[in-house]
Amino acid sequence: MTGKTAFIFLLTATTVLAVPVAPGQTRELVTIFFTGNELGSMQPCGCSGGQLGGLDRRYAVLNAVGPQNRLIIDTGSLVSESTEQNLIKFNIIVQAFAQLGYDVVNLTEQDILIARQAGLLDGLGSLFNCITVGSPDDVKLPAKFTKRFTLNGTFIDIAVVAAETEDQISRLPDLFSSPAGSPSAVKILILNRADAKTVAAVSKIHLFDLLIVPPQSDEPTLVSDANASPLVISSGRLGKYVGKTQAIFDGAGQKPRLKFTSVPVTEDIPQHQPLVELYKDYQRLVKDANIIEKQPRFILPGNLEYVGSKYCKLCHDYEYEKWMTSKQVFIPGLSKQASSDSRHADAFATLEKVGSEYDPECVVCHVVGMQYQTGYISPAKTPELKDVGCENCHGPGSEHLRSLGAIETSGPMSTCSDCHTAEHSGEYAANQKQYFEKIIHWREPVSIIRVTEPNRSSK
């Protein structure tokens, strides 16, 4: 499939019978929730506060509207690529979607491939309705899903249809034209993969009232003017938000008004315990599959090796003890006393508390050198490399140790932003100075330059 193709989902809400509404009264016809581009993100990493997302918290968002008044859709891309860990994730995500009450899930070509590899393709239909386009000939999945709503004597049929090619797009007006004399339909088109040219071409068809385009950010956003026709919004990703579109009917014979909002999945939303337990199942499966020891590892340059922080203590006793404790120390050039934060030295314990100590996506920022040969493997095989230690920031220590300090340590060296990303540490971006002061574990002012400006000479 090329970048020029588009996955398209057509939602057509057709009023079969119109019931008058009293003056000033409004009626919500249906609420359409949509998610997409999960990309394997089932939970925020939890390393800092203020993070969004989590399948277990999504339950409360979706169930704020009763099943009789809602349609829940996922537009696909459940995981990012085909790996052993992602096969496990795919299994857990489809079970979660079933518990969350999804009405229909589009399976992209990648999703179908992974579902087949995981041995789940034939059973997905028992969990929720599936649609797809461009599938292999041996995959018998429908291209259309329809759900009927009955609201105060009004029937609303919402059809979810998958299309892919320009030819299929051109035939949509004929396929979904309203019968003569029937009320106008509300049509919502979702382009899950499309370029600007495709979006512009679809907008000119004047068939759709709401157009959902590929994600521009993690949050679904309003792209067009709020009163535009079609209304254009972008889908989100990584499960941080849930898109929500309400069709509101103001009176007989009138087309429903469309109101779009994005709902953040915040950490103060209550968790749904069955989904909490499902995530624990994922953690157990990752551990049992020993995924962490199967990670590809780069060869270190110059035959370097990781040795563990305990060897650094031989010559750098103060720095070692300061890193392991939280005593305060005055650093010339700083406005106030700084206190090192031993959470780095106990970084692995934070994973053990939440059961993620065998998940390589989490472990990599809580140990020494997991991406490299001679780096961290497991608690049993490399206990000396647990936690964030000296060699994370200063590089492998074997040659420095062998030469009794005559040879300086060299790369690979980690920087704060390697792990304190927006994804893993949302509070870091505007608080770098405060974060930096927590890790000070030296006495000489020149070390401040070495850490904050590593490419600047200290001589």
N, C-alpha and C positions, 0 to 999 in steps of 0.2 A: 504493500500500500504506500503510495507516495504522499508527499506533503500537500499535494494539490487536491487530494480527495477530502471529502467532508462527511462526517457522521452527522446525520440530521434526524431529529426527533420531532414529529408533528403532533401537537396536542390540540384536538379540535373539540371545543365544548359547544354542543349544539342544543339550543333550547327547543325541545319538542312541544312543550305545552307551557304557555305563559300565564301566570296567575297575577292579577292586579295587586299592587302594593299601595297601601294607604299613603296619602301625602306626607312627605317628610320621613317616611319609614325607609330603611335600607335593609337589604337582605344579602348576606354573604352566600354566594352560590356554592363555591368550593374553594378550598385552599390547596394549592399545589406546592408541595415541598420538593426540592431537588438538591441532589448532591452529585458530585462527580470528581474524577481525578483523585481518588483516594490515595493512590500510589503507595499503598502499604502502610499508611500512617493511621494506626489504630488508637494510639495514645500519645499525648505530648510527653516529652522525655521526663519531665518532672524535676529537672535539676535546679530550676529556679521558679519563682512565683510569676503569676501573670500570664501563663501560657494558655493557649486556646486549644480546644479539640477534645477528642475522646469519644469512642463509640458508646461507652457506658453513660455519658452525660447527654448524648444526642437523643436518647430515649425520651427524656423529659421535654425536649424541644418539639419532637414530632407528636407526642401524645398530648400536647396542649390543645390539639384539635381532635375530635372524635373520628373514628374510622369512617363513619357515615358521611363526613364532610371533608374528607381529605384524599389526596392522591400523592403517594410518595414514589419518587422516581430517582434512580441513579443512572447517570449517563455513561458509566463505564470507566475503564482504566483503573481496575481495583488494585493492581500492584504495578511496579515500574518495569520489571524485567523478570526473566525466567531464571531464578536461582533456587537452590534448595530451601533457603529460608523463606523466599517469597511464595513457594508452593505451600508452605505451612501457613503463611499469612493469608493466602487466598482462601484456604479452607476455613480459617477462623472468620474472615470477613463475610463470606457468604452465610455462615451460620449466624453471625451478628445481624446481617440484613434481614434474615428470617425472623429473628426475635424483635427487630425494630419495626416490623410490619411493612416492609417495602412491597409495593404493589407490582412494580415492574423494574427490571434491571436490564439495561442494554449491555450486551457482551460485545466488546470490540474484538477485532481479529486477534490481538494479543491476549485478551481475556480467554477466548476460546482455546487458544494454544495452551495456556497455563492450566485451564480447567481440564483439558484432556490429559496433560502430563500428570496432574494431581489425581486423576481417576474420578473426577467429580462431574464431568460434562453431562452424563446421562441422568444424574440425580438432581441437578439444579432446579428442574421444573417442579420438584416436590417441595421446594423451599419458597420459591416465589416465581412469578411469571418472568420469562425471558424473551427478549427480542434481539435480533441481530441483522446485519446486512453484510453482503459480500462474504458469507461463510463458506467453508468447503462444502462440496456436494454431499458429503456423507453426514453433515450436520443438519438435522431437521428441526430448526427453530423458526418460529413465525417472525414475520416482519411487522406485525401489528398486534397491539393489545388495546382492548376497549373495556372501560369500566363505566357502568351506569349509576348515576346518583338520582335519588328521588328526594326532592326538597320542597315541602309544602305544595305537593301536587305537580311540581315541575320536574320533568325528566331531563337530566343532563348526561349525555354520552360524551366521554372523553376518550378519544382514540390516540394511542401512542404508536407512531409509525416510524420505522427506520428507512432511510434512503441514503444513497451514497453518491451516485453519479450525477452529472449534469442532466442527463436524459431523464433520470428519476425526478429531479427537481422540476424540470419543465412540465412533467405530467401531473404534478401535485394539484394544480388548479382544477383539472378535470376530475381527478380522483376524489377530491373533497369539496366539489361544488355543492351548494345547498339545493335541495329540490325546490321547484317553483312554488312560491307562496309560503315557504317556511321562513321562520325568523333567521336573521343573520347569525352565522356561527362565530365563535371566538376561537381563533387559531393561534397556537403558540409553537414557534419553530425553534429548536435548539440545534445549533451547529457546534458539534463537539470538537471538530477539527476543520478549520477553514481559514483562508486568507482574506484580506480586506476586499479583494475583487469579488470573491464568492459572496461575502456578506452584502456588498453593494448590489450585486445581481439579484439576490434573494429579496432584498428590501424593495426593489423595483417591481416585484411581482404584484405587490399590493394585495396579497392574500392573507398575510399574517398580522396579528395585532401585537404580538410579543415575540421578540427575537432574542434568543440566548446564544451568545457567541463564546468562543474559547476564553479561558481564564486570562485575565490581565494581572491578577494578583491573587493572593490567598483568599481574599474576600470577594464575594459576588458584588459587582458594582453597577450603578446606572451609567450607561455609556451615552445614551441620547438624552434629550430634554425629557422632563417628566411627563410632558403632554404630547410627546411625539407619537407618530403612528407610522411604522410599528415602534413600539417601545423596545429599546435595545439595552440589554443587560449582559454582563459577562458572568460566567460561572466561576466558582471558587475552586480551591483545591486543598488537599491534605486534611479535610474534615474540620477545619477551624471554624467554619460558618455553615449555616444551612440557608439556602436560598428559599424564599417564601413569596409566592404570588397569590394574592386574593382576587377573585372575581366577584365584584359587588354589583348587585342588580338594584337599580333605583326605581324601576317601575315597568309596567307591562309594555312590551314592544320595544324597550330600550336595550341596547347592548350593554353587557356588564362593564363596569369600570375595572381597570386592572391596577392593583396597588402592589408595588414590589418593595420588599425589605430584605435585608440580610440579618440573620440572627446569629450573634456570636455564641459559640459554645464555651462559656466561661467556667472557671474552676469552682465557682460558687453554686453551679447547677448540681442538684443531687445526682449521685451515681445510681444506676440500675444494677442491683446486686447480681442477677444472672449474667449480665454482661461483664461485670467485674470477674466473676468466676470463669467466664469464657476466656478472658485475657490470661488468667492464671494457667488455663489449659495450654495456651500458646507458649507461655514461658516454659512449661514442663516439656512440651514437644521439642522446643529449641534445645533444651538441655539434653534430652534423651537422644536427639540426633547428633549431638556433639558438634554443632555448627561452628562453635568458636575455634576449635582446633583445626577445622578445615579451611580457615581463611587463607587466601593467597598472601604471601609475605615477600617483600622486596629484600634483595641482598644489600647489606650495608656496604658503603664504599670503604676501600682500604682495609678490608678484613676486620673492621671494627666490631666490637661486641658490647652488649649491655651487661653491666656487672651488678647493678643494684646500689641503692643509696648508702647501704651500710659501709661500703668501701670508701665513700666520700668522707665519712665521719673521721677516718684516720687522720686527715689533714685539715678538714674543715669542720671541726667539732662544734664551734659556735653556730655556724650556719645550719648545720644538721639539726642541732637541738632546737634552734629557733624555729625551723620549719616544722618540727614535730610538736611544738607547743604554741601557746598563744600569749606569751609574755610581751609586754610593750618595750619598745626600744626607741630612743631618740635618734633621728637621722638628720644630719646637717643639711640645710637646703629645703626641708619640708616645713610647713607651717605649724605642724602639730605632731605629737607622738603618733607613731603608726604601730599597729598591732598585726602581727602575722596571724593568719587564719588557718588552723590545723585541719580544716575541712578538706583541703587538698591532700594532706597526709593521710586522711581517713576516707579518701574518695571511694574506695572499693566498698566500704561498709555501707555507704548510702545505696548502692545497688543491691546489696544483700538484704537490706530492710524491705525493699519492694520486690524482691525476687527476680531481678534482671541481671544477676551476676554471670549468667551464661549467654546473654544476648550480645553478640559482637557489636551491633549497632550502638549499644549503650556502653559496653566495656571499653571501647577504644579510647575514650576520653578519661578513663578512670584508672589507667594502668600505664606502664612504661613500654613504649615501642611495640605495640601489638601488630602494627603493619609490617614489621621487619623481622628478618631472621635473627635469632638470639633474643628477640623481645618476648613480651608476655605471651604465655600459652594458656595456662589454667592455674587455679589456686594450688592444685597438687604439684604441678610440674615446675612452676616458676613463682613460688610464693614471695621471693625477694623483689619481684617486679610488680606486685600489687600496689595500688594507690599511685598518686601523682608524685613522682620523686625528682631527684636532681637531674637525671638524664632526660627527662621530658623537655626541659628548657635549655640544658647545657650540652646535650648530645651524648652519644655513647662514650663510656668512660674507660674502656680497656686500655687504649694507648696512653691516656693521661695517667692512669694508674701504673702501668708498666714502666713509664719513664719517670716516675716519682714527681710528676708535675711539669717536667721539662717540655712536654708536648701538650699544647692546649687542646681542649675538647673542640670538636667541630660537628658539623651537621650529620644527620638531620636534627634540627632543633625546632621545637614547637613554639608558637607564639600564643598569646592569650586568645586571639581571635580564631585560632584553629578550632577551639572547642566552644568558646563563648560566642557562638553565632546567634543570629536572630531566632533561629529555629530552636536552639537549645538553651539560650540564656537571654530571654527577652528584655531583662532589666539591665543588661550590660551596656548597651549602646550609649546611653546618656550618663552613665556612671562609671566611666573607665577609671577616673582618678581614685574614686572610693574603692573600687575593686583592686586597683594596683596597690594601694596602701595596705591591703590585707595580706599581701604576700611578701612584704619586705622582711628579709631574714639575713641582712648583711649590715655591716657597720661603716664601711668605706663609701663616701659619696660617689666615687667614680662608678660604682656598680649600678647606680641609677641610670647613668648614661648607657651602660652596656645592655641593660634590659629594655629601656625605652627607645634607644636609638642604636640597635645592634650593628648597623653598618658604619657607625661613626667611630673613628679611632679614639681610644681612651688615653693615648700618650700625649 
